[in-house]
Amino acid sequence: MSDRSERPLPEDKPLEIAGRVYQSRLLVGTGKYRDMAETGHAIEASGAEIVTFAVRRTNLGQNPDEPSLLDVVSPERYTMLPNTAGCYTAKDAVRTCKLARELLDGHDLVKLEVLGEEKTLYPNMTETLVAAEELIRDGFKVMVYCSDDPLLAKRLEEMGCIAIMPLGAPIGSGLGIQNRYNIRLIVENANVPVLVDAGVGTASDATLAMELGCDGVLMNTAIAQAQDPIRMAKAMRLAIESGRDAYLAGRMPKKLYASASSPLDGTFF
């Protein structure tokens, strides 16, 4: 007998960040591409509406003799999400966010990341908490890269961060989600969007994140370092959509033993 009626379906809530609703749940970065043209084509293929970039490594026009990201990513079409990649202290991260606000005419939506050391690029959560508190106090809307610790994730939400972004695996590793249990706990406890940030290597990783109930996925290297970035961007778009639909559909329960696809109940021989 089917037990479907006993299992309520997940609520299909839209992805809302800083008061704006987004159709795409895929967020993409802009680093590691061959050139600006490839960057633009890949972002287009991904269907992403939010594009993140490292403030300290990106030309937004401050260097007039160099290619500008704004030549291929228009702020009128995309939500620009400056990030603090390359910052290892709260002080540097806060300063970088303030620089981004100046460069983007008062833009206050930022992605905070404070790294611990170069080998793993794992988040320094002590410095992250300090930076988040100061930025929120200064009026920034903070999306925060963090460890997959459910308690720290909840603390960041309670401080006022508008999105929690736990890593699936180290940045640029392509290892996929290494701790599904923690990601699921973070999702279950959160009242703000949860987006897996870092570690995705291929489309199945993105699908898994969405099947766990995440609100979205942010990635860069998985697309930019693929042999065909444009095709991979399209694959990631479809993977996000597929994973979200599977989550909303409610998967069948796992069982230890087999169960016939065509039950024999009520049949005659």
N, C-alpha and C positions, 0 to 999 in steps of 0.2 A: 504494500500500500504506500502511495506517495506521501512524503512528509513535507511537501513544498509549502503547504498552507501554514506550517508551524515556523517557517523561517522567513521573517520579514526582509524584503529587499532593501538594499542600501538607498539612502536618499540621494537623489540626483541634484545636488546643489551646484550652481555655476561657480566657476573660478572667478573670485572677486578679490582684487588686490588694490589697496588704497582707493577704494570707492569706485573702481572701474571693473566691469565684467569683461572677461576675455573668452573667446570661442576656442582658441588653441590652448592646449595644456602643455605644449612644448616650448621651453625657453632655450635660446641658443646663445653661445658666445661667439666671439669674433677673432680669436687668436689662432695661430698655427696654419692658416690657409696659405696657398702659394702666392696669392696676390689679392688686391681689393676686388677685382672682378669675380674671382671664384668665391670670395666671401659673400658678395651680393647675390650671386646665383644660388648658393647653398641656402642662404637664409630664405630666399624666395621659395625654394623647393620645400623647405621645412614647414611652411605655413605658420611659423612662429609670429607672434605679435609683440613679444617682449625680447629685446636684444641686450645682452650685457657686454660690457667692455671694461678692460682694466684702465683706470684713469691714468696711472703712471706710465702706461706703455702705449697709449693710443693718441694719435693726432686727430684732434677735433677742429683743426684750423689754426691752432696756436703756432704751428710750424708751416707757414704758407708755401714753402718750397717742397713739401712732402705730400704724398697722397693722404687724403682725409677720409676717415670712416664715414663722415657725413655725405660723401660723394655717392656712396652705395647704400647707406642706411639712413633714410630720411626720418627725422623726428616727427614729421607730420603723419607718417604712416605707422611707425613703430614706437612703442614705449621704450625709451632709452633707460637702461639700468646700469649706471656706473657702479663698478665694484672696486674693492680695495686690495685686489690681488697684489702680492709682493710685499704686503705690510706684515711686520712681525711684532709690532707693539700697538697697544691701544692708541697711543699718542699719534703714531704715523697714520693709522686708519682714520682717526677723527680728522686729522689735517687733510687727508686725501678726499674725504667726503665733502669737506668745506670747499676744497679746490673745485670739485665737480659741480658744486652748487653755483660757483662763480662762473665757470665755463658754460654752464647750461642755463644761465639766466634764472636762477632761483629754484631749479629742479631739486626736489627734496626726497625723491624715492631712490634709495641706495641699497646695494647688496654689500653687507659687511662680512669680511673674512679677515681674521687675524691668524696667521700661521705660526706653528710652533718651531719647525725647523725644515731645512731644505730637502732632506731625504724623503720624507713621507708627505710633506705639506699638510700634515694633520693639523686641525684647528687647535690653537692655544685658547682653551675655554676660559681661563682666568682673565686673560687680556680681552677676550671677546665680550665677556660680561661687563667689564669696565667701559669698553668702547660703546657698547650698545646703550648702556645707561646714559652716557654723556650725549650721544647722538639723539636719542629720544628726547632728552631734556632740551636739546637745541632745536627741536621741531622737525627732525628728519623722520621719514617713514622707513623703517629698517626691516629689510629681509635679511635673515642671518644664516650664514654657513656655520654648521656646528657638528659636533660629534653625534653619534647615534645613541646618546645617553638619554633615556626618556625623562629623567628628573631634571637634567639641565635644559632640555628642550622646553619643558613646561615652565621652568623658571624664566626663560627668555620670553615666552609668550606673556607671562604675568607681568614682566617688566614693561611690555608694550610693543614688542616686535610684531610686525604685521604678517610675517610669514616665517616659518621654520624650515630650514633647508639642511637636513642631516645628510652626511656623506654616505654613499653606498659602499664605496671603497676609496682608497687614496686618489687624489686628483690625477687624471691622465693615465691611470693604471689599466683601465678597461677590464677590471676583474669582475664587474657586476656587483650586485647587492650581496654582501658577505654576511649580514646579520638580519635576516628577514623578521625575526621575532622582535627585535628592538624597533625596527621601522614600523611594524604593525602596532606596537605599543604606543609609539609617538603619535601615530595617526588616530588611534582610539581615544587618546587623552587630549587631543588638540581641539581648540575652538577657532583656530586660524588656519589658513592653508599650509599644508605640508608638502614640500617638493624635494624629491631626491636630487641631490647636487653632488656630482663627482662619482666616478667609478664606472659609469655606463660604457660598455664596449660595443654592443651590437643591439639590434632591434629587440631581441628577446629580453634583454635586461630592462629596457624601457617598458615593455609590456608587463613584466613582473612587478615593477614599481607601481604601475597603475592597478594591477590586480590586487595588490596589497591595500589599496584604498587611498594611495597618495593623490593629491590634487593636481600634480604635475611633475615634470622632470626637467631639470636644467642640464644641458650638456654642451661640450665644445669639441674636445679631442676626438670623441667617437665619430663625429662627422668630418671634422677637418683633416684627420689623419687617415681616413679610409682611402682606399685606392681610387674610388670614385665618390668624392664627397657629395656631389649633387644627387646621385642615386641613393646614397646612404641617408641623406637628409629627407628624401621622400619616404624611405623605409621607416625612419624614425617617426615621421608624422603618422603613418598608418599604424605603426606599433602602439603609439600612444592612444589613438582612437580605438584600436582593437582591445587593448588592455582595459580601458575605461568601460567599454561596453560589456566585457566579460565580468568585471567587478559589479556593475549594476545589474547584470543578469542573475548573479548569485550562482556560484558554481555548485555542482553536486557534492554531497558529503563524501569524504574519503572512507573507504571500507577495507577491512583486512582481507575479506574473501570475495569471490566473484558473485555477481548478481546478473541474471540473464537479462539481456536487452528486450527480449520478447517473453514476458511472464507466461506461465502455463495456467494461471488461475482462470477458471471459467471456460477452458477449452474442452472439446470433446474428441475422443479418439474412436 
